Structure formats: C-alpha cells, structure tokens
Amino acid sequence: MEHFPRWKSLVYANGHFGFSILDNLYGVYLVFFLIPPAESGMSELVNNRPLFLGITLIGIINLFGRVVDSLADPFIAWWSDNARYKLGRRKFFMLSGALPFALSAVLLFFPPTASVSGLNAWYVALMLGVFFFLYTYYMAPNLALIPELSRSIGERINLTVAQAVFSLLGAVLVMIGFPLLWQLFQNGGFSTGRSFQLAVVVLGIAAAVSMLAAALPVNEKRYSRSAPADTGLLESIKLTIRNRRFITYMIGIILYWFSFNMVRAIIAYYPVVLLGRDSSFQTILMAALFGVAFAVFFFLPLLSRRYNNKQLIVAGMASFAALLPLTALIPLAGAHAATLAIGQLALMGFPVAILLVIPNAMVSDLSELDGYQSGRNREAMFFGTQGLFMKINYGIALAITASLFAFFGKDAARPLGVIISGPVSALFILAGLIVFLKYPQAQIQRELAEYREKV
C-alpha cells in the first residue's frame, strides 16, 4: 500500500476541528443554555428540580439520549467494518454523515418554547439521541482510519497529535470565540437568547465544512491495507468486550474523560459564579488552559520517544487529580481568586493535552494487534465501543453535575454546586488511575513489534 502523504494527513486530521466544535458546543454550553445562571439574562428552558434519587430532569434527558444512541454504536461500527462501498468502508460514512451531524448539534439549541416546558425536555432528549447516533456514524469510521493510515508508533503519534491540535483549535473557537460571537450578535440588537443561538449556527456551519473536507483526501484502496472484516454483529461485539486489555484501558480512560467532562460543564459558570465577573472573562480562562495544552502538543512526539503511552497517561491522570480540588479554593482566595483560577486552568493544559492525544493512539495499537491475532480488521468496533462508553460517560457526568447544581446551587448567591464539582471529579479520576495501572503496555508493544516484522 502507498504511504499516506503528510499533507493529506493534515487535511484528514482537520476533521477533528469540526468534530470538536460540535462536541464542545454540547459539552460546554447545552446545560448552560437549558439552565443558565440567573445573572446571564437568559430564561431557564427545562425544570431542574430533583425527581428521582437526586437525579434531575437534565440528567434524565442526557441519560435518555445516551440510551437511545447506545443501541446504534455497535451496529454502526460493525456496519463500517464490513462495508464494501466504492468510496470505501470509512469514507462513505464521513461524507454522508458530516452535514446531518452538524445540523443535529445546532438543533439542540432550538427547543420549541422560550420558557420552561415539558415539550422542551422531550425535544432535547430526542435530539440528543439523534446527535449521538450521528456522532458515532461520523466519528467511529473516521477514527478507524488512524491504524489503517499509519504504519509505525511515530506516524501514529504524529497523526493523533495533528488531530489533537485541530481538536484544540475547535475547542478554542467554542470556548473563546463563542462568547465573542455571542456578544457581537447582542451588540447588533439581537436578544441574549437569540444571539446565543445565532452563534451556535455560525459554528455549526464551520464544523460541517471541516468534517466534509476531512474525507476528501482519503483513498482507502491506495492507502489502507485493511479489508472488510466479514464478522457478524454479535460475534464482533463479543470479541471486543472479551479483550481484557481493551477493557482495562477503557475503564481508566473513561474515568479520565468523566472528570474532564464535569470540569468542562462548569467552566462557563466560573466567571459569573466563582469570580463575580462578566461571562467574557471565560476567554482569559480558556486561553490559559488551551495555550498550555497547545504548547504541550509540540513536546508529545519527543516525550513519546522516552516514555510509553501508559506512563504518559498515568502522569496526566495524576496531575489532573491533584489540580481538580483547587476549584474549591477559588472562592476563598479573595482578591487572588482570578489568579488562582487562571493558574489552575493553565496547569490543567498538561493533562488535557495528554487526554486529547494518547488514548486514540492506544486504541489504534489495540485494534491493530487484534487484527493480527484474529485475522479480521475490526478497527471501527474498537472505536465504536469506546464511543459508546464515552457517550454514556457524558450523560452520567452531566447528570451528576446537574444534580450537584440542584442540591447545592449554581448561582452567585448559592455557588456550592459549582465549587464542589472539582473535588468530586477528582475522586473519579483517582479510581480510573488505580485501574489503569494494570494496563500491560510493555507486553502489547512487544507483540506489535513481532507482528509488524512479519508483515
């Protein structure tokens, strides 16, 4: 097979820019949009009172969306692994899924009524199911191309670093650019809520263009050595969940993401609730976080030559667990609260950079090794399974965050729900770290090297 040119790798990696825009619109702003702090000037759209065992309606909505979608994840992964389209078993899904995926993300922010109603709750729940179905439809085949287009550890790390850079740029656009767009539309005479929605539309268009462009340079007949798996759906699912190494990896990484998702959900509350500042101060906070993460990206290829993937993940999880409890200290810092918040988010740039780069390289290694051992190329099933648990993870993380807000408050007058979110998320990542220490990285590297020599 031909070597995938570097410039084409960059165009393919650019798809993560669009994906990150949609992912962060959901992760950062959906809860904020539905149950905004009183100081935002926006109306609540969904009732957030606890309903059952402390779970709020926001939590139930997120969980419902995940449950609906969870049925689709293994099916789409199996479909892609076994597809025989002329465009390719991955490219077909990327081209046909980009626009619907972007549209579904935008529609999340256009509920039918402008005030609290059960209709809004049903609408958002159903749209979340559609959103996450299309999330997998586009991303599982997209990610499955990583082990197919890369031939070595170095190429794989370089490719995942490029994807992470584009992911970071997408996150920066959402977390820094979105508040500026929001303010721009308000200055143009639109209401606060309508300005918010228009900013979502602009970013949704940018995401669609990026994701479509990512598919164009991919020619699977020229650059991929993988073939259709010819494996039944249930058989493929069983083979994946019986892979103990993959399950060990999944538990650790999912809890790593769980903590990040909780933090990501409260970042929009930092300025108004914890710091007593205008919401535009979020731009400075995000610049600190992603500025450091961006710098770390350029050192990761060098670090990966000295430290293996497991060592890097452990370092990221440990540092994240140490930094998360600082959220509880911000209100106690008085005049230095803003400095502490900026410092906390800047230091978080290191574990966030690790999280955005290394996991996909590890799944690529696991799926490649499984292909050698089983003789069947099921890369999408590995990424699809990871995506399934990621989406359940999102739902539980937001459900817990919403419950903390409901019980302890989310406004400047009652900020405890926001304050304790950091320490609570640290507990989850510590649990993940304990499990991940059992991951057999050295053995996997040895086996991969042996198989690659035979190919």
Residue pairs with C-beta under 8 A, 6 or more apart in sequence:
1 222
1 223
1 224
1 225
2 222
2 223
3 151
3 223
4 12
4 149
4 150
4 223
7 217
8 217
8 218
9 149
9 158
9 159
9 162
10 162
11 213
11 214
11 216
11 217
12 145
12 149
12 214
12 215
12 217
12 218
13 159
13 162
13 163
13 165
13 166
13 214
14 166
14 210
14 213
14 214
15 94
15 142
15 163
15 166
15 210
15 211
15 213
15 214
15 215
16 163
16 164
16 166
16 167
16 170
16 214
17 166
17 167
17 169
17 170
17 207
17 210
18 98
18 102
18 170
18 206
18 207
18 208
18 209
18 210
18 211
18 214
19 138
19 139
19 142
19 167
19 170
19 207
19 210
19 211
20 166
20 167
20 168
20 169
20 170
20 171
20 174
21 170
21 173
21 174
21 203
21 204
21 206
21 207
21 210
22 101
22 102
22 105
22 135
22 204
22 207
23 135
23 170
24 170
24 171
24 174
24 175
24 264
25 105
25 108
25 109
25 174
25 178
25 200
25 203
25 204
26 105
26 108
26 131
26 394
27 261
27 264
27 265
27 394
28 174
28 175
28 264
28 265
28 267
28 268
29 109
29 174
29 178
29 196
29 200
29 268
30 108
30 109
30 124
30 398
31 58
31 265
31 398
31 401
31 402
32 40
32 268
32 269
33 42
33 45
33 109
33 196
34 44
34 45
34 46
34 48
34 58
34 120
34 124
35 44
35 45
35 46
35 48
35 58
35 402
35 405
35 410
36 42
36 43
36 44
37 269
37 272
37 273
37 410
37 411
37 412
38 411
38 412
38 413
39 272
39 411
39 412
40 192
40 272
40 279
41 192
42 192
42 193
42 196
43 114
43 115
43 116
43 193
44 115
44 116
45 111
45 113
45 114
45 115
45 116
45 117
45 120
46 57
46 58
46 61
46 116
46 117
46 120
46 121
46 124
47 57
47 116
47 121
48 56
48 57
48 58
48 402
48 405
48 406
49 56
49 57
49 406
50 56
50 403
50 406
50 407
51 57
51 60
52 60
54 403
54 406
54 407
55 63
55 399
55 403
56 399
56 402
56 403
56 405
56 406
57 121
58 398
58 399
58 402
59 395
59 398
59 399
59 400
59 402
59 403
60 125
60 399
61 121
61 124
61 125
61 128
62 128
62 394
62 395
62 398
62 399
62 402
63 395
63 396
63 399
64 125
64 128
64 129
65 125
65 126
65 127
65 128
65 129
65 131
65 132
65 395
66 128
66 132
66 391
66 392
66 394
66 395
68 126
68 128
68 129
68 132
68 133
69 128
69 129
69 131
69 132
69 133
69 135
69 136
69 388
69 391
70 388
70 391
70 392
72 132
72 133
72 136
72 137
73 136
73 140
73 384
73 385
73 387
73 388
73 391
74 233
74 236
74 237
74 381
74 384
74 385
74 388
75 233
76 93
76 133
76 136
76 137
76 140
76 141
76 380
76 384
77 136
77 140
77 144
77 236
77 378
77 380
77 381
77 382
77 383
77 384
77 385
77 387
78 231
78 233
78 236
78 237
78 380
78 381
78 384
80 89
80 90
80 93
80 140
80 141
80 144
80 380
80 384
81 89
81 144
81 228
81 229
81 231
81 236
81 377
81 378
81 379
81 380
81 381
82 89
82 228
82 229
82 230
82 231
83 89
83 92
83 93
83 228
84 228
85 91
85 92
87 95
88 218
88 219
88 220
88 221
88 224
89 141
89 220
89 228
89 380
90 141
90 142
90 144
90 145
90 148
90 218
90 220
90 224
90 380
91 141
91 215
91 218
91 219
91 220
92 141
93 137
93 138
93 140
93 141
93 142
94 138
94 141
94 142
94 211
94 212
94 214
94 215
94 218
95 212
95 215
97 134
97 137
97 138
97 211
98 138
98 208
98 211
98 212
98 215
99 208
99 212
100 134
100 137
101 131
101 134
101 135
101 137
101 138
101 207
101 208
101 211
102 204
102 205
102 207
102 208
102 211
103 204
103 208
104 127
104 130
104 131
104 134
105 131
105 200
105 204
105 207
106 200
106 201
106 204
107 127
108 124
108 127
108 128
108 131
109 196
109 197
109 200
110 197
111 119
111 120
111 123
111 124
112 119
112 120
112 123
113 119
113 120
114 193
132 391
135 387
135 391
136 384
136 387
136 388
136 391
138 211
139 383
139 387
140 380
140 383
140 384
140 387
141 380
142 214
143 360
143 363
143 379
143 380
143 383
143 387
144 367
144 379
144 380
144 382
144 383
145 218
145 224
145 379
146 156
146 159
146 160
146 163
146 360
146 361
146 363
146 364
146 379
147 156
147 364
147 365
147 367
147 368
147 371
147 379
148 220
148 223
148 224
148 225
148 226
148 377
148 379
149 159
149 218
149 223
149 224
150 156
150 158
150 159
150 364
153 304
153 361
154 301
154 304
156 361
156 364
156 365
157 300
157 301
157 304
157 357
157 361
158 301
160 357
160 358
160 360
160 361
160 364
161 297
161 300
161 301
161 357
163 357
163 360
164 297
164 353
164 356
164 357
165 294
165 297
166 210
167 356
168 290
168 293
168 294
168 297
168 353
168 356
170 207
170 210
171 286
171 290
172 286
172 290
173 203
173 206
174 203
175 267
175 282
175 283
175 286
175 290
176 282
176 283
176 286
176 287
176 290
177 203
178 199
178 203
179 279
179 280
179 282
179 283
180 280
180 283
181 198
181 199
181 202
181 203
182 195
182 196
182 199
183 195
183 280
184 195
185 194
185 195
185 198
185 199
186 192
186 195
188 195
190 198
220 226
226 371
226 377
226 379
227 377
228 377
229 236
229 376
229 377
229 378
229 381
230 376
231 239
231 376
231 378
236 378
236 381
237 381
237 385
239 370
239 374
239 378
239 381
240 246
240 378
240 381
240 382
240 385
241 247
241 385
243 366
243 370
245 366
245 439
245 440
245 444
246 363
246 366
246 370
246 382
246 385
248 435
248 436
248 438
248 439
248 440
249 362
249 363
249 366
249 436
249 439
250 385
250 386
250 389
251 432
251 435
251 436
252 313
252 317
252 432
252 433
252 435
252 436
252 439
253 313
253 359
253 362
253 386
253 432
253 436
254 389
254 390
254 393
254 432
255 428
255 429
255 431
255 432
255 433
255 435
256 313
256 316
256 317
256 320
256 355
256 359
256 429
256 432
257 355
257 390
257 393
258 393
258 396
258 397
258 425
258 428
258 429
258 432
259 320
259 321
259 324
259 425
259 426
259 428
259 429
259 432
260 320
260 352
260 355
260 425
261 393
261 394
261 397
261 398
262 397
262 400
262 401
262 421
262 424
262 425
262 428
263 324
263 327
263 348
263 421
263 422
263 425
265 397
265 398
265 401
265 421
266 327
266 401
266 418
266 421
266 422
267 282
267 285
267 286
267 345
268 279
268 282
269 410
269 418
270 281
270 282
270 285
270 330
270 341
270 418
271 277
271 278
271 279
271 280
271 281
271 282
271 285
272 278
272 279
272 412
273 410
273 411
273 412
273 415
273 418
274 327
274 330
274 331
274 337
274 341
274 415
274 418
274 419
275 281
275 330
275 337
275 338
275 341
276 412
277 338
281 338
284 342
285 341
285 342
285 345
286 345
288 342
288 343
288 345
288 346
288 349
289 345
289 346
289 348
289 349
289 352
290 349
290 352
291 346
291 349
292 346
292 347
292 348
292 349
292 350
292 353
293 349
293 350
293 352
293 353
293 356
294 349
294 353
295 349
296 349
296 350
296 353
296 354
297 353
297 357
300 312
300 353
300 354
300 357
300 358
303 312
304 312
307 315
308 441
308 442
308 445
309 358
309 361
309 362
309 365
309 441
310 436
310 439
310 441
311 441
312 354
312 358
313 354
313 358
313 359
313 362
313 436
314 433
314 436
314 437
315 350
315 351
315 354
316 350
316 351
316 353
316 354
316 355
316 358
317 351
317 429
317 432
317 433
317 436
318 433
319 347
319 350
319 351
320 348
320 351
320 352
320 426
320 429
321 426
321 429
321 430
321 433
322 426
323 344
323 347
323 348
323 351
324 422
324 423
324 425
324 426
324 429
325 422
325 423
325 426
326 340
326 344
326 422
327 344
327 418
327 419
327 420
327 421
327 422
327 423
328 419
328 420
328 422
328 423
329 340
330 337
330 340
330 341
330 344
330 419
331 337
331 415
331 419
333 339
333 340
359 386
360 383
363 382
363 383
363 386
364 379
365 444
365 445
365 448
366 382
366 444
367 378
367 379
367 381
367 382
367 383
368 379
368 448
369 444
369 447
369 448
369 451
370 378
370 382
371 377
371 378
371 379
372 448
372 451
372 455
373 451
400 424
401 421
404 417
404 418
404 420
404 421
404 424
405 417
405 418
406 417
407 417
408 414
408 416
408 417
408 419
408 420
409 415
409 416
409 417
409 418
410 417
410 418
